[in-house]
Amino acid sequence: MEMTGSAEADSPDREAAGAAGAVLVPKLPQVEFSLACRELAAPARERKPNAVVQIAIINTQEQSLTAYSYTEIVEGTRDPLFLTGVTFPPEYRICEETRVKLTVYDVKDKSQENRSFLGYTTFSVGDLLKSKEQQLTLSLRTSDGTNTVGAVVVSRLKMGEIEDGEVDHIAADARGQKCTLVCESLHGTTNDKDKSPLMNAVFKNPVCKVYRFQTVDCKWMLVREQMAECTLSFSIPKQLITLYIQEDMRRIQELKDLGDLSPHWDNLRKEVIAHYGQLISSYQETLTELNKLSGSSFKPSCSKSEKYLEFIPINLHTQRMQVTCPKKTDACYDVVTVGAPAAHFQGFKNGGLQRLLSRFEAEKKNFSTAYQCIYYSPENTAKAKEVLTSISQLQPLISSLADQLMQAAQQHSPDRLKGVLKTLSDKTEQFVHALKDELVKNALLALHTARPGYVSKSKSGVCNNVEENEARPKEDGPAPLKRQDSIPHHSEYDEEEWDRVWANVAKSLNCIIAMVDRLQEHDNNNQEPSSEQTLADVITSHSPGDWQEQIYPLVVTLKDCVTEVVDRATKSMTFVLLQEAACSIPQGLFLRQRRDIVFSQALAALACGFVMKLYAGVEDKGFLQQLHLVGLIAQFESLLSTYSEEIGMLEDMEVGISDLQRVTFKITEAKSDDPGDLQPIVSGRRDYYTVEVPLPSEVFQVLPEEIKEGKPLQVYPVLFNVGINQQQTLAERFGDISSQERINQKNFEILDGYYKSLSDKVPLQYLPCFQTQTDLKELLETLGQNIVTKKRKNVEILWLAGTICRRLNGIRFTSCKSAKDRTSMSVTLEQCALLRDEHELNKDYFVRALDCMRSGLTQGEGGQWDDPETGSAAENKPTSRHFYPVALLLVSSHLLVVWLILSLALLLAKYH
């Protein structure tokens, strides 16, 4: 489990907390307390202690001790005030009889191997709860219990109790130390009691830290930081893998349904089917392994190269900072942290998706020549997939509407009949429009030539054309044939047949419309019976069965025409994709698998962010209006360098984030409030996915009608990248950063377009209000100027993009290679900047607040303080001896080159 305020996401104490499972137990009072020490004995005359407290729970029945947590280290004082407090959540079943042991150590450096015992004390939870002062002062004893070496002050914390100018009593005893109270909770208390079942359905194992900082007017603000895992880390990828398998199995069946093909094409079809089979087998194996997993809801960075976990995003967590200020409205700031979506198992030796796809498209023409295939451009291939998607969506819809039309006719309901007919007309028009494309006609011609026994009759075809042209009136001229490069046309094939087929659909619909008009007109003319007719005659002459009997044959004809069009169009588009797959084996299917993996990670992160944003905004009318009128911006902040393997990760991430444009969301009404019924559901195929987000009935009913009716909700993903580590320094001096510049420019245009669309459709007063009143248009202009400015490590791009995203009510994501060091630093810095800019954090508290939020960035367990990006310090010591400080070498580029050559030689010699 990883908290954005902690660099070491995979530390065992957090993983143990994550294994506790879902917090779906009745809410019980939580025991929370802060710690401070007084008059600690100095370990040596020359220095004061660097104190740290270990908290442990004593099991009196089993006579055992369970280590629970540590405070941060407070250096160089005999009276440390610890910023990290303690919270015992309900799942620990704490009662008044529970005894807690506090052990104080002196830490000489950042390694618990060099710590020395100072003293310990114990107390019962009941003693703290019964204390009138809500405080205990306990003497610290040595190991033999004879001497006291100071005291520990345990003070109970009550969440939500904050008053103007209130200063905790511990601060008064802290001898001038600035007061910052922190409590840590594995349960994660929240004020949103009504939303807790909703949140618990998707977000698990929350960890909460609470701080109290001074504002510029010496008041106190309460800041709650809450991180949680997300069940979508696994559920979304598993659903996607299932959809991948189903789609590829359908593709195999569609290839078989092409019927008889000539030996050349039949052999290519068999080869493609075999490769699809291998892909399906691989996906099924991965899905089987994922279904065996239970417990944790996230993938730690140490597992990023595991094959069976390659579809799972790395370290996907949500982070929420909730701020309560005196006399001000509460505010929440959300961010999703996730490792860069990338195919780590496949590696980056040849680059990432962006480079691989560009190279593949350039080489595909040669492949098509070698396989005697027709070359289809990426646009044509995408169009073929779009047609198949439209067919799969519209055919069942048209069939269902036709049945509804029959029911309305049977019920003799003019209003319902008119409404259903209008919808049927709209969908049928979409259907016809989707198929009225030259690609479909040309593909039918190509398929015709691939049938067994086909012999080109070009000569006779030419003669026939000449005769037909001569027979035509001269003023009309010869009928021009629309041709497409590389796509064959054969005159012996009746090209007009396809036009007639899809035109019959429109004609059938027109017949139904005319019949309904005639029936309604006849019905209106007979509303008032003539004097010669009796009422019984009118009733018997207009029985409900009459309408159904007259409409039924026309509806059947429409369905038959649609079926025939679907059959031909499906075969033609399948043949296009057969040729695209045949001329790209095996590279094309390898790239598809890589793209599936990256997209799976990206979609899991997006779904997590969307659900988090939706849950937070279900009562915000302005947000809901923005959601269904325009959609949401999803801003991915990337801190990857453009050097070595990370440029491959960035190339993967670029394609994965771009592919999210094919995703829409839909809000549905959940069957019940059971967590299983509140899980998002993915449907669709590779070119178009829909994520359905169920909401409880009482929440769903208050949504706008457009959302309740199932309107697709758009999300506009944008990616901004600025490398910030040492590798980026090398890239900017000796490498190529053009990919970063291209990505930022391209996504700025998307962001700018979204802002213009939002300005046209939604009043800007519906957007969130901030203390900094900089105009959004001005912020965008500044961002655009920074993107085109040549400046090394221009983090201003990320600051501006993040600010604009929050001002636009968007979803924020922060990523680096593993969502640890760089991500943690970025998120904590952003949070402190928000406290300063939006909540008037005292300037004297900025650095202290930042240090406090980052207090766990380097602490491991068992005495080892590791760098999570490079491994333990002990492991790296032998190698580090051979490297000189890079900061000094950067003074001269010549020295840097020499250093690189010598370092490489030493490494090669070592591993040889």
PyMOL commands that set and color helices and strands:
alter all, ss='L'
color gray80, all
select helices_A, chain A and resi 12-18+90-92+112-114+125-130+169-172+193-202+232-256+263-292+301-303+307-309+353-370+378-411+414-435+438-449+458-471+496-525+535-541+544-582+587-617+621-629+645-662+675-678+697-700+705-708+726-734+738-761+764-766+776-788+796-807+821-839+843-853+873-880+886-889+893-911
alter helices_A, ss='H'
color red, helices_A
select strands_A, chain A and resi 31-38+51-59+64-70+86-88+99-107+115-124+135-141+148-156+183-185+203-214+220-230+317-324+331-337+632-638+663-669+681-685+688-695+713-721+811-815
alter strands_A, ss='S'
color yellow, strands_A
deselect
rebuild
show_as cartoon
